[in-house]
Amino acid sequence: MALHSLEIIPGIEQSSREGKTYEMKTTFERPRALPKGYLKKSEFADFTADQEAALV
């Protein structure tokens, strides 16, 4: 996912320079969501349920 994100930067520059759409070369699979309650079991135990839901 990081490589895919980094490809966007030169892609935007190339697209603006050439005046055409840049076609991404990299792909990635979206990672699975963290299990419900994960943050409550971690070092970030001060999160409320609403704050945890906002991360999903």
PDBQT receptor file of N, H, CA, C and O in Angstrom, charges set to zero:
ATOM      1  N   MET A   1       0.831  -1.175   0.000  1.00  0.00    +0.000 N 
ATOM      2  CA  MET A   1       0.000   0.000   0.000  1.00  0.00    +0.000 C 
ATOM      3  C   MET A   1       0.887   1.254   0.000  1.00  0.00    +0.000 C 
ATOM      4  O   MET A   1       0.545   2.253  -0.633  1.00  0.00    +0.000 OA
ATOM      5  N   ALA A   2       2.005   1.205   0.696  1.00  0.00    +0.000 N 
ATOM      6  H   ALA A   2       2.283   0.394   1.210  1.00  0.00    +0.000 HD
ATOM      7  CA  ALA A   2       2.902   2.362   0.732  1.00  0.00    +0.000 C 
ATOM      8  C   ALA A   2       3.467   2.655  -0.662  1.00  0.00    +0.000 C 
ATOM      9  O   ALA A   2       3.509   3.812  -1.080  1.00  0.00    +0.000 OA
ATOM     10  N   LEU A   3       3.893   1.632  -1.370  1.00  0.00    +0.000 N 
ATOM     11  H   LEU A   3       3.859   0.692  -1.031  1.00  0.00    +0.000 HD
ATOM     12  CA  LEU A   3       4.425   1.826  -2.719  1.00  0.00    +0.000 C 
ATOM     13  C   LEU A   3       3.355   2.426  -3.629  1.00  0.00    +0.000 C 
ATOM     14  O   LEU A   3       3.640   3.327  -4.419  1.00  0.00    +0.000 OA
ATOM     15  N   HIS A   4       2.147   1.935  -3.520  1.00  0.00    +0.000 N 
ATOM     16  H   HIS A   4       1.916   1.203  -2.878  1.00  0.00    +0.000 HD
ATOM     17  CA  HIS A   4       1.029   2.444  -4.317  1.00  0.00    +0.000 C 
ATOM     18  C   HIS A   4       0.797   3.928  -4.003  1.00  0.00    +0.000 C 
ATOM     19  O   HIS A   4       0.583   4.736  -4.907  1.00  0.00    +0.000 OA
ATOM     20  N   SER A   5       0.842   4.269  -2.723  1.00  0.00    +0.000 N 
ATOM     21  H   SER A   5       1.016   3.613  -1.989  1.00  0.00    +0.000 HD
ATOM     22  CA  SER A   5       0.660   5.661  -2.311  1.00  0.00    +0.000 C 
ATOM     23  C   SER A   5       1.779   6.548  -2.827  1.00  0.00    +0.000 C 
ATOM     24  O   SER A   5       1.529   7.670  -3.268  1.00  0.00    +0.000 OA
ATOM     25  N   LEU A   6       3.004   6.058  -2.777  1.00  0.00    +0.000 N 
ATOM     26  H   LEU A   6       3.206   5.146  -2.419  1.00  0.00    +0.000 HD
ATOM     27  CA  LEU A   6       4.140   6.843  -3.257  1.00  0.00    +0.000 C 
ATOM     28  C   LEU A   6       4.117   7.035  -4.773  1.00  0.00    +0.000 C 
ATOM     29  O   LEU A   6       4.628   8.035  -5.278  1.00  0.00    +0.000 OA
ATOM     30  N   GLU A   7       3.536   6.099  -5.490  1.00  0.00    +0.000 N 
ATOM     31  H   GLU A   7       3.120   5.287  -5.080  1.00  0.00    +0.000 HD
ATOM     32  CA  GLU A   7       3.450   6.230  -6.946  1.00  0.00    +0.000 C 
ATOM     33  C   GLU A   7       2.575   7.420  -7.345  1.00  0.00    +0.000 C 
ATOM     34  O   GLU A   7       2.750   7.976  -8.429  1.00  0.00    +0.000 OA
ATOM     35  N   ILE A   8       1.659   7.804  -6.502  1.00  0.00    +0.000 N 
ATOM     36  H   ILE A   8       1.517   7.352  -5.621  1.00  0.00    +0.000 HD
ATOM     37  CA  ILE A   8       0.751   8.910  -6.797  1.00  0.00    +0.000 C 
ATOM     38  C   ILE A   8       1.513  10.219  -7.009  1.00  0.00    +0.000 C 
ATOM     39  O   ILE A   8       1.147  11.010  -7.877  1.00  0.00    +0.000 OA
ATOM     40  N   ILE A   9       2.561  10.454  -6.231  1.00  0.00    +0.000 N 
ATOM     41  H   ILE A   9       2.859   9.811  -5.526  1.00  0.00    +0.000 HD
ATOM     42  CA  ILE A   9       3.284  11.728  -6.287  1.00  0.00    +0.000 C 
ATOM     43  C   ILE A   9       3.864  12.000  -7.677  1.00  0.00    +0.000 C 
ATOM     44  O   ILE A   9       3.526  13.023  -8.272  1.00  0.00    +0.000 OA
ATOM     45  N   PRO A  10       4.719  11.134  -8.220  1.00  0.00    +0.000 N 
ATOM     46  CA  PRO A  10       5.210  11.410  -9.572  1.00  0.00    +0.000 C 
ATOM     47  C   PRO A  10       4.112  11.269 -10.624  1.00  0.00    +0.000 C 
ATOM     48  O   PRO A  10       4.196  11.877 -11.691  1.00  0.00    +0.000 OA
ATOM     49  N   GLY A  11       3.080  10.470 -10.331  1.00  0.00    +0.000 N 
ATOM     50  H   GLY A  11       3.012   9.976  -9.464  1.00  0.00    +0.000 HD
ATOM     51  CA  GLY A  11       1.971  10.322 -11.268  1.00  0.00    +0.000 C 
ATOM     52  C   GLY A  11       1.220  11.628 -11.466  1.00  0.00    +0.000 C 
ATOM     53  O   GLY A  11       0.838  11.961 -12.588  1.00  0.00    +0.000 OA
ATOM     54  N   ILE A  12       1.006  12.361 -10.394  1.00  0.00    +0.000 N 
ATOM     55  H   ILE A  12       1.316  12.090  -9.483  1.00  0.00    +0.000 HD
ATOM     56  CA  ILE A  12       0.338  13.664 -10.483  1.00  0.00    +0.000 C 
ATOM     57  C   ILE A  12       1.197  14.627 -11.287  1.00  0.00    +0.000 C 
ATOM     58  O   ILE A  12       0.695  15.361 -12.139  1.00  0.00    +0.000 OA
ATOM     59  N   GLU A  13       2.502  14.618 -11.007  1.00  0.00    +0.000 N 
ATOM     60  H   GLU A  13       2.909  14.022 -10.315  1.00  0.00    +0.000 HD
ATOM     61  CA  GLU A  13       3.420  15.511 -11.727  1.00  0.00    +0.000 C 
ATOM     62  C   GLU A  13       3.441  15.187 -13.223  1.00  0.00    +0.000 C 
ATOM     63  O   GLU A  13       3.373  16.089 -14.058  1.00  0.00    +0.000 OA
ATOM     64  N   GLN A  14       3.534  13.917 -13.551  1.00  0.00    +0.000 N 
ATOM     65  H   GLN A  14       3.590  13.184 -12.873  1.00  0.00    +0.000 HD
ATOM     66  CA  GLN A  14       3.550  13.488 -14.953  1.00  0.00    +0.000 C 
ATOM     67  C   GLN A  14       2.239  13.837 -15.643  1.00  0.00    +0.000 C 
ATOM     68  O   GLN A  14       2.235  14.302 -16.783  1.00  0.00    +0.000 OA
ATOM     69  N   SER A  15       1.138  13.614 -14.956  1.00  0.00    +0.000 N 
ATOM     70  H   SER A  15       1.142  13.236 -14.030  1.00  0.00    +0.000 HD
ATOM     71  CA  SER A  15      -0.171  13.906 -15.517  1.00  0.00    +0.000 C 
ATOM     72  C   SER A  15      -0.322  15.395 -15.827  1.00  0.00    +0.000 C 
ATOM     73  O   SER A  15      -0.845  15.766 -16.878  1.00  0.00    +0.000 OA
ATOM     74  N   SER A  16       0.134  16.235 -14.917  1.00  0.00    +0.000 N 
ATOM     75  H   SER A  16       0.559  15.934 -14.064  1.00  0.00    +0.000 HD
ATOM     76  CA  SER A  16       0.003  17.677 -15.155  1.00  0.00    +0.000 C 
ATOM     77  C   SER A  16       0.950  18.143 -16.260  1.00  0.00    +0.000 C 
ATOM     78  O   SER A  16       0.614  19.045 -17.027  1.00  0.00    +0.000 OA
ATOM     79  N   ARG A  17       2.124  17.535 -16.340  1.00  0.00    +0.000 N 
ATOM     80  H   ARG A  17       2.397  16.803 -15.717  1.00  0.00    +0.000 HD
ATOM     81  CA  ARG A  17       3.097  17.915 -17.375  1.00  0.00    +0.000 C 
ATOM     82  C   ARG A  17       2.617  17.505 -18.763  1.00  0.00    +0.000 C 
ATOM     83  O   ARG A  17       2.744  18.270 -19.719  1.00  0.00    +0.000 OA
ATOM     84  N   GLU A  18       2.067  16.297 -18.872  1.00  0.00    +0.000 N 
ATOM     85  H   GLU A  18       1.965  15.675 -18.096  1.00  0.00    +0.000 HD
ATOM     86  CA  GLU A  18       1.656  15.764 -20.177  1.00  0.00    +0.000 C 
ATOM     87  C   GLU A  18       0.208  16.091 -20.533  1.00  0.00    +0.000 C 
ATOM     88  O   GLU A  18      -0.198  15.941 -21.685  1.00  0.00    +0.000 OA
ATOM     89  N   GLY A  19      -0.564  16.535 -19.554  1.00  0.00    +0.000 N 
ATOM     90  H   GLY A  19      -0.234  16.657 -18.618  1.00  0.00    +0.000 HD
ATOM     91  CA  GLY A  19      -1.965  16.875 -19.808  1.00  0.00    +0.000 C 
ATOM     92  C   GLY A  19      -2.854  15.674 -20.050  1.00  0.00    +0.000 C 
ATOM     93  O   GLY A  19      -3.900  15.797 -20.687  1.00  0.00    +0.000 OA
ATOM     94  N   LYS A  20      -2.451  14.503 -19.547  1.00  0.00    +0.000 N 
ATOM     95  H   LYS A  20      -1.601  14.403 -19.029  1.00  0.00    +0.000 HD
ATOM     96  CA  LYS A  20      -3.318  13.333 -19.679  1.00  0.00    +0.000 C 
ATOM     97  C   LYS A  20      -3.338  12.544 -18.381  1.00  0.00    +0.000 C 
ATOM     98  O   LYS A  20      -2.502  12.738 -17.498  1.00  0.00    +0.000 OA
ATOM     99  N   THR A  21      -4.301  11.661 -18.288  1.00  0.00    +0.000 N 
ATOM    100  H   THR A  21      -4.980  11.504 -19.005  1.00  0.00    +0.000 HD
ATOM    101  CA  THR A  21      -4.486  10.872 -17.078  1.00  0.00    +0.000 C 
ATOM    102  C   THR A  21      -3.323   9.902 -16.881  1.00  0.00    +0.000 C 
ATOM    103  O   THR A  21      -2.888   9.239 -17.823  1.00  0.00    +0.000 OA
ATOM    104  N   TYR A  22      -2.830   9.829 -15.654  1.00  0.00    +0.000 N 
ATOM    105  H   TYR A  22      -3.183  10.368 -14.890  1.00  0.00    +0.000 HD
ATOM    106  CA  TYR A  22      -1.780   8.871 -15.318  1.00  0.00    +0.000 C 
ATOM    107  C   TYR A  22      -2.438   7.562 -14.902  1.00  0.00    +0.000 C 
ATOM    108  O   TYR A  22      -3.353   7.559 -14.079  1.00  0.00    +0.000 OA
ATOM    109  N   GLU A  23      -1.979   6.462 -15.465  1.00  0.00    +0.000 N 
ATOM    110  H   GLU A  23      -1.235   6.465 -16.134  1.00  0.00    +0.000 HD
ATOM    111  CA  GLU A  23      -2.514   5.152 -15.106  1.00  0.00    +0.000 C 
ATOM    112  C   GLU A  23      -1.572   4.485 -14.117  1.00  0.00    +0.000 C 
ATOM    113  O   GLU A  23      -0.402   4.251 -14.418  1.00  0.00    +0.000 OA
ATOM    114  N   MET A  24      -2.091   4.183 -12.941  1.00  0.00    +0.000 N 
ATOM    115  H   MET A  24      -3.042   4.373 -12.696  1.00  0.00    +0.000 HD
ATOM    116  CA  MET A  24      -1.285   3.569 -11.888  1.00  0.00    +0.000 C 
ATOM    117  C   MET A  24      -0.753   2.211 -12.349  1.00  0.00    +0.000 C 
ATOM    118  O   MET A  24      -1.465   1.450 -13.005  1.00  0.00    +0.000 OA
ATOM    119  N   LYS A  25       0.485   1.914 -12.007  1.00  0.00    +0.000 N 
ATOM    120  H   LYS A  25       1.063   2.532 -11.474  1.00  0.00    +0.000 HD
ATOM    121  CA  LYS A  25       1.126   0.642 -12.361  1.00  0.00    +0.000 C 
ATOM    122  C   LYS A  25       1.058  -0.364 -11.208  1.00  0.00    +0.000 C 
ATOM    123  O   LYS A  25       0.996  -1.572 -11.434  1.00  0.00    +0.000 OA
ATOM    124  N   THR A  26       1.069   0.145  -9.973  1.00  0.00    +0.000 N 
ATOM    125  H   THR A  26       1.119   1.126  -9.789  1.00  0.00    +0.000 HD
ATOM    126  CA  THR A  26       1.054  -0.731  -8.805  1.00  0.00    +0.000 C 
ATOM    127  C   THR A  26      -0.370  -0.988  -8.347  1.00  0.00    +0.000 C 
ATOM    128  O   THR A  26      -1.284  -0.225  -8.660  1.00  0.00    +0.000 OA
ATOM    129  N   THR A  27      -0.547  -2.062  -7.609  1.00  0.00    +0.000 N 
ATOM    130  H   THR A  27       0.195  -2.682  -7.355  1.00  0.00    +0.000 HD
ATOM    131  CA  THR A  27      -1.830  -2.401  -7.000  1.00  0.00    +0.000 C 
ATOM    132  C   THR A  27      -1.564  -2.837  -5.563  1.00  0.00    +0.000 C 
ATOM    133  O   THR A  27      -0.418  -3.048  -5.167  1.00  0.00    +0.000 OA
ATOM    134  N   PHE A  28      -2.621  -2.967  -4.805  1.00  0.00    +0.000 N 
ATOM    135  H   PHE A  28      -3.552  -2.796  -5.127  1.00  0.00    +0.000 HD
ATOM    136  CA  PHE A  28      -2.496  -3.522  -3.458  1.00  0.00    +0.000 C 
ATOM    137  C   PHE A  28      -3.841  -4.054  -3.023  1.00  0.00    +0.000 C 
ATOM    138  O   PHE A  28      -4.883  -3.661  -3.549  1.00  0.00    +0.000 OA
ATOM    139  N   GLU A  29      -3.809  -4.954  -2.057  1.00  0.00    +0.000 N 
ATOM    140  H   GLU A  29      -2.963  -5.274  -1.630  1.00  0.00    +0.000 HD
ATOM    141  CA  GLU A  29      -5.044  -5.457  -1.465  1.00  0.00    +0.000 C 
ATOM    142  C   GLU A  29      -5.295  -4.692  -0.190  1.00  0.00    +0.000 C 
ATOM    143  O   GLU A  29      -4.398  -4.515   0.634  1.00  0.00    +0.000 OA
ATOM    144  N   ARG A  30      -6.526  -4.240  -0.034  1.00  0.00    +0.000 N 
ATOM    145  H   ARG A  30      -7.255  -4.385  -0.703  1.00  0.00    +0.000 HD
ATOM    146  CA  ARG A  30      -6.873  -3.520   1.187  1.00  0.00    +0.000 C 
ATOM    147  C   ARG A  30      -6.724  -4.467   2.382  1.00  0.00    +0.000 C 
ATOM    148  O   ARG A  30      -7.244  -5.583   2.358  1.00  0.00    +0.000 OA
ATOM    149  N   PRO A  31      -6.021  -4.026   3.419  1.00  0.00    +0.000 N 
ATOM    150  CA  PRO A  31      -5.862  -4.904   4.583  1.00  0.00    +0.000 C 
ATOM    151  C   PRO A  31      -7.191  -5.066   5.324  1.00  0.00    +0.000 C 
ATOM    152  O   PRO A  31      -8.074  -4.212   5.255  1.00  0.00    +0.000 OA
ATOM    153  N   ARG A  32      -7.301  -6.175   6.026  1.00  0.00    +0.000 N 
ATOM    154  H   ARG A  32      -6.584  -6.870   6.083  1.00  0.00    +0.000 HD
ATOM    155  CA  ARG A  32      -8.513  -6.410   6.819  1.00  0.00    +0.000 C 
ATOM    156  C   ARG A  32      -8.596  -5.371   7.929  1.00  0.00    +0.000 C 
ATOM    157  O   ARG A  32      -7.574  -4.875   8.403  1.00  0.00    +0.000 OA
ATOM    158  N   ALA A  33      -9.807  -5.047   8.336  1.00  0.00    +0.000 N 
ATOM    159  H   ALA A  33     -10.638  -5.450   7.951  1.00  0.00    +0.000 HD
ATOM    160  CA  ALA A  33     -10.014  -4.112   9.444  1.00  0.00    +0.000 C 
ATOM    161  C   ALA A  33      -9.534  -4.768  10.742  1.00  0.00    +0.000 C 
ATOM    162  O   ALA A  33      -9.543  -5.991  10.874  1.00  0.00    +0.000 OA
ATOM    163  N   LEU A  34      -9.120  -3.940  11.684  1.00  0.00    +0.000 N 
ATOM    164  H   LEU A  34      -9.112  -2.946  11.577  1.00  0.00    +0.000 HD
ATOM    165  CA  LEU A  34      -8.739  -4.463  12.991  1.00  0.00    +0.000 C 
ATOM    166  C   LEU A  34      -9.985  -5.015  13.676  1.00  0.00    +0.000 C 
ATOM    167  O   LEU A  34     -11.082  -4.492  13.480  1.00  0.00    +0.000 OA
ATOM    168  N   PRO A  35      -9.826  -6.066  14.476  1.00  0.00    +0.000 N 
ATOM    169  CA  PRO A  35     -11.001  -6.631  15.136  1.00  0.00    +0.000 C 
ATOM    170  C   PRO A  35     -11.602  -5.641  16.130  1.00  0.00    +0.000 C 
ATOM    171  O   PRO A  35     -10.886  -4.842  16.735  1.00  0.00    +0.000 OA
ATOM    172  N   LYS A  36     -12.920  -5.701  16.291  1.00  0.00    +0.000 N 
ATOM    173  H   LYS A  36     -13.502  -6.349  15.800  1.00  0.00    +0.000 HD
ATOM    174  CA  LYS A  36     -13.610  -4.828  17.237  1.00  0.00    +0.000 C 
ATOM    175  C   LYS A  36     -13.015  -5.025  18.635  1.00  0.00    +0.000 C 
ATOM    176  O   LYS A  36     -12.815  -6.158  19.075  1.00  0.00    +0.000 OA
ATOM    177  N   GLY A  37     -12.738  -3.934  19.319  1.00  0.00    +0.000 N 
ATOM    178  H   GLY A  37     -12.901  -3.014  18.962  1.00  0.00    +0.000 HD
ATOM    179  CA  GLY A  37     -12.154  -4.005  20.657  1.00  0.00    +0.000 C 
ATOM    180  C   GLY A  37     -10.644  -4.054  20.661  1.00  0.00    +0.000 C 
ATOM    181  O   GLY A  37     -10.046  -4.096  21.736  1.00  0.00    +0.000 OA
ATOM    182  N   TYR A  38     -10.002  -4.050  19.507  1.00  0.00    +0.000 N 
ATOM    183  H   TYR A  38     -10.488  -4.015  18.634  1.00  0.00    +0.000 HD
ATOM    184  CA  TYR A  38      -8.544  -4.152  19.420  1.00  0.00    +0.000 C 
ATOM    185  C   TYR A  38      -7.844  -3.069  20.228  1.00  0.00    +0.000 C 
ATOM    186  O   TYR A  38      -6.904  -3.348  20.973  1.00  0.00    +0.000 OA
ATOM    187  N   LEU A  39      -8.309  -1.834  20.076  1.00  0.00    +0.000 N 
ATOM    188  H   LEU A  39      -9.072  -1.608  19.471  1.00  0.00    +0.000 HD
ATOM    189  CA  LEU A  39      -7.638  -0.734  20.767  1.00  0.00    +0.000 C 
ATOM    190  C   LEU A  39      -7.799  -0.814  22.277  1.00  0.00    +0.000 C 
ATOM    191  O   LEU A  39      -6.926  -0.362  23.018  1.00  0.00    +0.000 OA
ATOM    192  N   LYS A  40      -8.890  -1.376  22.733  1.00  0.00    +0.000 N 
ATOM    193  H   LYS A  40      -9.599  -1.743  22.130  1.00  0.00    +0.000 HD
ATOM    194  CA  LYS A  40      -9.096  -1.498  24.172  1.00  0.00    +0.000 C 
ATOM    195  C   LYS A  40      -8.111  -2.485  24.798  1.00  0.00    +0.000 C 
ATOM    196  O   LYS A  40      -7.867  -2.443  26.004  1.00  0.00    +0.000 OA
ATOM    197  N   LYS A  41      -7.552  -3.364  23.983  1.00  0.00    +0.000 N 
ATOM    198  H   LYS A  41      -7.750  -3.398  23.003  1.00  0.00    +0.000 HD
ATOM    199  CA  LYS A  41      -6.616  -4.366  24.483  1.00  0.00    +0.000 C 
ATOM    200  C   LYS A  41      -5.162  -3.947  24.255  1.00  0.00    +0.000 C 
ATOM    201  O   LYS A  41      -4.242  -4.699  24.578  1.00  0.00    +0.000 OA
ATOM    202  N   SER A  42      -4.954  -2.764  23.706  1.00  0.00    +0.000 N 
ATOM    203  H   SER A  42      -5.701  -2.153  23.444  1.00  0.00    +0.000 HD
ATOM    204  CA  SER A  42      -3.606  -2.338  23.366  1.00  0.00    +0.000 C 
ATOM    205  C   SER A  42      -3.134  -1.226  24.286  1.00  0.00    +0.000 C 
ATOM    206  O   SER A  42      -3.788  -0.907  25.278  1.00  0.00    +0.000 OA
ATOM    207  N   GLU A  43      -1.998  -0.642  23.952  1.00  0.00    +0.000 N 
ATOM    208  H   GLU A  43      -1.466  -0.901  23.145  1.00  0.00    +0.000 HD
ATOM    209  CA  GLU A  43      -1.444   0.456  24.745  1.00  0.00    +0.000 C 
ATOM    210  C   GLU A  43      -2.269   1.724  24.612  1.00  0.00    +0.000 C 
ATOM    211  O   GLU A  43      -2.052   2.675  25.362  1.00  0.00    +0.000 OA
ATOM    212  N   PHE A  44      -3.207   1.762  23.683  1.00  0.00    +0.000 N 
ATOM    213  H   PHE A  44      -3.384   0.989  23.074  1.00  0.00    +0.000 HD
ATOM    214  CA  PHE A  44      -4.056   2.932  23.474  1.00  0.00    +0.000 C 
ATOM    215  C   PHE A  44      -5.408   2.733  24.159  1.00  0.00    +0.000 C 
ATOM    216  O   PHE A  44      -6.447   3.052  23.580  1.00  0.00    +0.000 OA
ATOM    217  N   ALA A  45      -5.404   2.221  25.360  1.00  0.00    +0.000 N 
ATOM    218  H   ALA A  45      -4.560   1.962  25.830  1.00  0.00    +0.000 HD
ATOM    219  CA  ALA A  45      -6.626   1.824  26.050  1.00  0.00    +0.000 C 
ATOM    220  C   ALA A  45      -7.533   2.990  26.405  1.00  0.00    +0.000 C 
ATOM    221  O   ALA A  45      -8.646   2.752  26.874  1.00  0.00    +0.000 OA
ATOM    222  N   ASP A  46      -7.123   4.234  26.208  1.00  0.00    +0.000 N 
ATOM    223  H   ASP A  46      -6.219   4.428  25.827  1.00  0.00    +0.000 HD
ATOM    224  CA  ASP A  46      -7.959   5.373  26.563  1.00  0.00    +0.000 C 
ATOM    225  C   ASP A  46      -8.984   5.725  25.489  1.00  0.00    +0.000 C 
ATOM    226  O   ASP A  46      -9.747   6.673  25.672  1.00  0.00    +0.000 OA
ATOM    227  N   PHE A  47      -9.025   5.004  24.389  1.00  0.00    +0.000 N 
ATOM    228  H   PHE A  47      -8.405   4.235  24.240  1.00  0.00    +0.000 HD
ATOM    229  CA  PHE A  47      -9.976   5.271  23.317  1.00  0.00    +0.000 C 
ATOM    230  C   PHE A  47     -11.387   4.907  23.762  1.00  0.00    +0.000 C 
ATOM    231  O   PHE A  47     -11.586   3.924  24.476  1.00  0.00    +0.000 OA
ATOM    232  N   THR A  48     -12.359   5.699  23.340  1.00  0.00    +0.000 N 
ATOM    233  H   THR A  48     -12.198   6.497  22.760  1.00  0.00    +0.000 HD
ATOM    234  CA  THR A  48     -13.761   5.355  23.581  1.00  0.00    +0.000 C 
ATOM    235  C   THR A  48     -14.271   4.580  22.375  1.00  0.00    +0.000 C 
ATOM    236  O   THR A  48     -13.594   4.511  21.349  1.00  0.00    +0.000 OA
ATOM    237  N   ALA A  49     -15.457   3.999  22.491  1.00  0.00    +0.000 N 
ATOM    238  H   ALA A  49     -16.007   4.055  23.324  1.00  0.00    +0.000 HD
ATOM    239  CA  ALA A  49     -16.023   3.236  21.377  1.00  0.00    +0.000 C 
ATOM    240  C   ALA A  49     -16.225   4.118  20.160  1.00  0.00    +0.000 C 
ATOM    241  O   ALA A  49     -16.011   3.668  19.034  1.00  0.00    +0.000 OA
ATOM    242  N   ASP A  50     -16.638   5.378  20.360  1.00  0.00    +0.000 N 
ATOM    243  H   ASP A  50     -16.813   5.744  21.274  1.00  0.00    +0.000 HD
ATOM    244  CA  ASP A  50     -16.839   6.284  19.241  1.00  0.00    +0.000 C 
ATOM    245  C   ASP A  50     -15.526   6.595  18.519  1.00  0.00    +0.000 C 
ATOM    246  O   ASP A  50     -15.481   6.643  17.290  1.00  0.00    +0.000 OA
ATOM    247  N   GLN A  51     -14.480   6.801  19.281  1.00  0.00    +0.000 N 
ATOM    248  H   GLN A  51     -14.516   6.762  20.279  1.00  0.00    +0.000 HD
ATOM    249  CA  GLN A  51     -13.178   7.072  18.665  1.00  0.00    +0.000 C 
ATOM    250  C   GLN A  51     -12.682   5.856  17.900  1.00  0.00    +0.000 C 
ATOM    251  O   GLN A  51     -12.095   5.997  16.828  1.00  0.00    +0.000 OA
ATOM    252  N   GLU A  52     -12.907   4.677  18.431  1.00  0.00    +0.000 N 
ATOM    253  H   GLU A  52     -13.384   4.562  19.302  1.00  0.00    +0.000 HD
ATOM    254  CA  GLU A  52     -12.508   3.451  17.761  1.00  0.00    +0.000 C 
ATOM    255  C   GLU A  52     -13.288   3.281  16.460  1.00  0.00    +0.000 C 
ATOM    256  O   GLU A  52     -12.705   2.904  15.443  1.00  0.00    +0.000 OA
ATOM    257  N   ALA A  53     -14.572   3.548  16.471  1.00  0.00    +0.000 N 
ATOM    258  H   ALA A  53     -15.045   3.855  17.297  1.00  0.00    +0.000 HD
ATOM    259  CA  ALA A  53     -15.408   3.414  15.273  1.00  0.00    +0.000 C 
ATOM    260  C   ALA A  53     -14.969   4.393  14.196  1.00  0.00    +0.000 C 
ATOM    261  O   ALA A  53     -15.094   4.093  13.009  1.00  0.00    +0.000 OA
ATOM    262  N   ALA A  54     -14.460   5.550  14.580  1.00  0.00    +0.000 N 
ATOM    263  H   ALA A  54     -14.358   5.793  15.545  1.00  0.00    +0.000 HD
ATOM    264  CA  ALA A  54     -14.025   6.554  13.613  1.00  0.00    +0.000 C 
ATOM    265  C   ALA A  54     -12.792   6.097  12.851  1.00  0.00    +0.000 C 
ATOM    266  O   ALA A  54     -12.526   6.611  11.765  1.00  0.00    +0.000 OA
ATOM    267  N   LEU A  55     -12.038   5.155  13.382  1.00  0.00    +0.000 N 
ATOM    268  H   LEU A  55     -12.254   4.738  14.265  1.00  0.00    +0.000 HD
ATOM    269  CA  LEU A  55     -10.825   4.660  12.726  1.00  0.00    +0.000 C 
ATOM    270  C   LEU A  55     -11.128   3.644  11.641  1.00  0.00    +0.000 C 
ATOM    271  O   LEU A  55     -10.264   3.362  10.810  1.00  0.00    +0.000 OA
ATOM    272  N   VAL A  56     -12.322   3.092  11.626  1.00  0.00    +0.000 N 
ATOM    273  H   VAL A  56     -13.023   3.321  12.300  1.00  0.00    +0.000 HD
ATOM    274  CA  VAL A  56     -12.669   2.052  10.664  1.00  0.00    +0.000 C 
ATOM    275  C   VAL A  56     -13.115   2.648   9.358  1.00  0.00    +0.000 C 
ATOM    276  O   VAL A  56     -13.448   1.915   8.427  1.00  0.00    +0.000 OA
TER     277      VAL A  56
